[in-house]
Structure formats: structure tokens, C-alpha cells
Amino acid sequence: MDRRSFLRRMTAGAALAGVLTRSEIPLRAAAAAASDDAPAGAEGGGDESLRITRVRTILTQPQGIRLAIVKVETSEPGLYGLGCATFTQRIRAVETAVDRYLDPFLRGKDPANIEDLWQAMFQSSYWRNGPVLMNALSGVDMALWDILGKRFGMPVYSLLGGKCRIACPVYGHAGGSTAEEAVRSIQRYLAEGYRYVRCQVGVRGQSVYGPQSGAAKLREGHFSGRVFQPSAYLRAVPRVFAGVREALGDDVELLHDIHERLHPIQAIQLAKELEPHRLFFLEDPFAPEDVGYFQHLRAQSSTPIAMGELFNNPCEYVDIIAGRLIDFIRCHLSQIGGISMAKKLAHLCDFFRVRTAWHGPGDVSPVGHAANLHVDLATWNFGVQESYRFSDATREVFPGAPEIRDGMLWVNEAPGLGVDIDETLAARYPITDDPPFDMHWGELRDIDGTIRRP
């Protein structure tokens, strides 16, 4: 073996070692680098001839919820990637961030260099973080992983380390104003094979998060809005969960979402009162601004805690994970940086016995749900996945959307994320711009008119 061949093979060995620690470089690229006829530029981690030619958003709402899809097109005909960038409350701002700023910045770049492009996009605005910029970045990131999987004929989960499970358990969304109503609602999910069900509790005359029970509308004028007062809710939740446990026993895993509605000390009180009912987790007891209360909650209650759907800055979650103050991380993938950041976060959580439970409501597109699923499949410390029932119209617009069977979410095994978009059909469901967002956000008030968190 001559010196040049020896050095080439040493380089290939380093590339292969990188695969074991950094999944951004697929195994096939390492194998190509090991061959004597490796193409020029292979040591850079990508095909020098492939370039990003356009980045654009596709806005649609086939199920009545505004969705933002990022499409990254390449110089190879027919090769493109899709990502989810849905920040439904400010969707036009995300569209501008992608179409006016990231598109010209990314044209001509190599789509295989995902980590480098992530860092470049993140740094490019100088003023970093925030839901608009992070959703734009995340949508591109998911699309780049989609492209990488398609190029090498592999599902994204294979690029992330392979499967840790055959499919991912999901939880259903049930609830009621009484224990009897909640039991009936939960039983419908149990009949479909679900083992995990989130149970929300309605309160007569109030706008709670979840089931509505003739919610009162506050006076007209500047202080108009929907009414929520915590006292009745705090009394109702333990009572309903006691009835549900008595009726259904311990075989069903129950979850509940406070949705940051309470004052911190009230959330601590509720966590303590729910201990006898053995929740799988209690979600969002505090707002992101109140994470300092987690150490007080942990000292007083053993109820498992899930947190994170509003996080977008690592400073919000690193300390509570390292402090073992939560049990499940609930981040919204397009809020934190897409697949690349989700894998880093999942690995961080693994060291502190925190499991994943990514945010997955209706304002996550089928592309975003697929991204959740691929990360879940490759994550050992997975807990449970929130999911959403797609309408027939949504499935027509997004062929390949993940499917729920027997209470679990299943991947379709196609290369990349496995979800496509029919742009002609998507155009039949244009987003609503009047009003520009669902304006009940920002209208929740106390009986005296004081604004409350949503």
C-alpha cells in the first residue's frame, strides 16, 4: 500500500469513527471515502456537485389549522426535502423569515453539511432565538435530514442510529366535567388500543384548557375575553381523577396538562393532591418564566412532571434537566431547532433519566409529526408521543403521513421522513388571513378582567 492509499484509508477510518458519535455523516459516505476512487471533495462530507437551489414555504390548512411547510430544493432534479415550521399564531412572520432571509442565504450551499448550516443559520441573524427564527431554522433542518435520507435510500431514523422500538406509543386527548364524562371519553381510546390518555377537566362557566362547559364570555369592550378562575378548577381536577381511577383501575396511564394556567404555589398544591391517583405525568405546571419553582415542587411532590412545549432556548431547560427536576421533556421540535437539536437534547436528557414526550398537537404538520416519530424511534429514553388524528383531506395533501394503529404511531419506512406534499391540493386550502391568527390567544381573563396565561 502506497503512502497516498494509507492516508486515504486513515481518513476513512476517522470518518467512520465520526459516524459512531455524530450521526450527521451517513455510513455510506464513510464507505465511499474509504474506496481508492473516492470522489474529489468526499472528505468534506458531501457531494460537491449537489447544491441548494431554492428554499420556500408552503402554507396550507386542510384541517382548519394553519400549517407552514419548508421545501428545500436542490440541483438534482426531483430531489427535495420537507420540514415543518408551523408557528400558527405568527405564520406570516415565519414565511418572511424563510422566503426573504434564509432562501438567499442558503442558495448554493451543500445540503449534506447539516450541522454547519444549522450553526450558520442560527448565527446569521445575530439576534438569536425566538419562535419565529427558530421555526424557520427548524423547518430547513428537517428538510435537510429528509434530503439526506432520500439520497442514501434510508429512513431518517436509520441516520440517527437506528430503531430502539418497532413503533411509538401515543396518548389520546380525553376529558369531561365529571368523572362519568371523563371515563366515557377515556374508554373510547382504550377500545382503540391506547394505553396512555390525557384527561382534561371541564368547569362549568369557565374557559379551561380542554373540554369547554358553557364557558362564560366576559363583558364587551377593551376587557372582553373568556373567563378562567383557578379555584373551581383546583377543586374539580382531583375529584375527577379520583373517580376515573376508581372506575378504570390502574391499567390506563393518565396524564393531565395544567397549561401554565395556575400561580406556581397552586400548581404545587395540585401536584401534591394528584399523587394518590398515580399520573404518568403532570404537564406544564409552570410558565417558562417560573422555572425557578421546580426545585420547590420536587421537594414537595413525587408526581412525575413534564415540561417544555414553550421552550426555545437551552438556557430554559438545561438546568432543570441537570438538576433532575423534571421527568419528561416536552419541547416542540420546530421551536428548538428541528431534528438536529432534538437529538442533542434527547442525549442530554438520557444522562439525567429524563424521557422524551415531544409536543405533537394539531398545529404540527404531518411532516413535523414524522420528524417527531423518527427521533422517537432512534431515542432509547423515549417516554410517550403526543399525536393528532389527521383528516382525510390532510392525508391527501400529505401522502405518507404517519398512522396510528393500536395506540402507537408507525413509520412508513420510506427514505427520508417518508412524507410528501401535493402542492396542487395544498393550494385548495389556503390559510386564513382575516383574522391573521386565532385571536382567542391573548383573551383569557380573570373575572376582574386581568389577563391570564393561555
C-alpha positions, 0 to 999 in steps of 0.5 A: 500500500502506497503512502497516498492509499494509507492516508486515504484509508486513515481518513476513512477510518476517522470518518467512520469513527465520526459516524459512531458519535455524530450521526450527521455523516451517513455510513455510506459516505464513510464507505465511499471515502474509504474506496481508492476512487473516492470522489474529489471533495468526499472528505468534506462530507458531501457531494460537491456537485449537489447544491441548494437551489431554492428554499420556500414555504408552503402554507396550507390548512386542510384541517382548519389549522394553519400549517407552514411547510419548508421545501428545500430544493436542490440541483438534482432534479426531483430531489427535495426535502420537507420540514415543518415550521408551523408557528400558527399564531405568527405564520406570516412572520415565519414565511418572511423569515424563510422566503426573504432571509434564509432562501438567499442565504442558503442558495448554493450551499451543500445540503449534506453539511447539516450541522454547519448550516444549522450553526450558520443559520442560527448565527446569521441573524445575530439576534438569536432565538425566538419562535419565529427564527427558530421555526424557520431554522427548524423547518430547513433542518428537517428538510435537510435530514429528509434530503439526506435520507432520500439520497442514501435510500434510508429512513431518517431514523436509520441516520440517527442510529437506528430503531430502539422500538418497532413503533411509538406509543401515543396518548389520546386527548380525553376529558369531561366535567365529571368523572362519568364524562371523563371515563366515557371519553377515556374508554373510547381510546382504550377500545382503540388500543391506547394505553396512555390518555390525557384527561382534561377537566371541564368547569362549568362557566369557565374557559379551561384548557380542554373540554369547554362547559358553557364557558362564560364570555366576559363583558364587551369592550377593551376587557372582553375575553373568556373567563378562567378562575383557578379555584373551581378548577383546583377543586374539580381536577382531583375529584375527577381523577379520583373517580376515573381511577376508581372506575378504570383501575390502574391499567390506563396511564393518565396524564393531565396538562395544567397549561401554565394556567395556575400561580406556581404555589397552586400548581404545587398544591395540585401536584401534591393532591394528584399523587394518590391517583398515580399520573404518568405525568403532570404537564406544564405546571409552570410558565417558562418564566417560573422555572425557578419553582421546580426545585420547590415542587420536587421537594414537595411532590413525587408526581412525575412532571413534564415540561417544555412545549414553550421552550426555545432556548437551552438556557430554559431547560438545561438546568432543570434537566441537570438538576433532575427536576423534571421527568419528561421533556416536552419541547416542540421540535420546530421551536428548538431547532428541528431534528438536529437539536432534538437529538442533542437534547434527547442525549442530554436528557438520557444522562439525567433519566429524563424521557422524551414526550415531544409536543405533537398537537394539531398545529404540527404538520404531518411532516413535523409529526414524522420528524417527531416519530423518527427521533422517537424511534432512534431515542432509547429514553423515549417516554410517550408521543403526543399525536393528532388524528389527521383528516382525510383531506390532510392525508391527501395533501400529505401522502405518507403521513404517519398512522396510528394503529393500536395506540402507537404511531408507525413509520412508513419506512420510506427514505427520508421522513417518508412524507410528501406534499401535493402542492396542487391540493395544498393550494385548495386550502389556503390559510386564513388571513382575516383574522391573521391568527386565532385571536382567542390567544391573548383573551383569557381573563380573570373575572376582574378582567386581568389577563391570564396565561393561555 
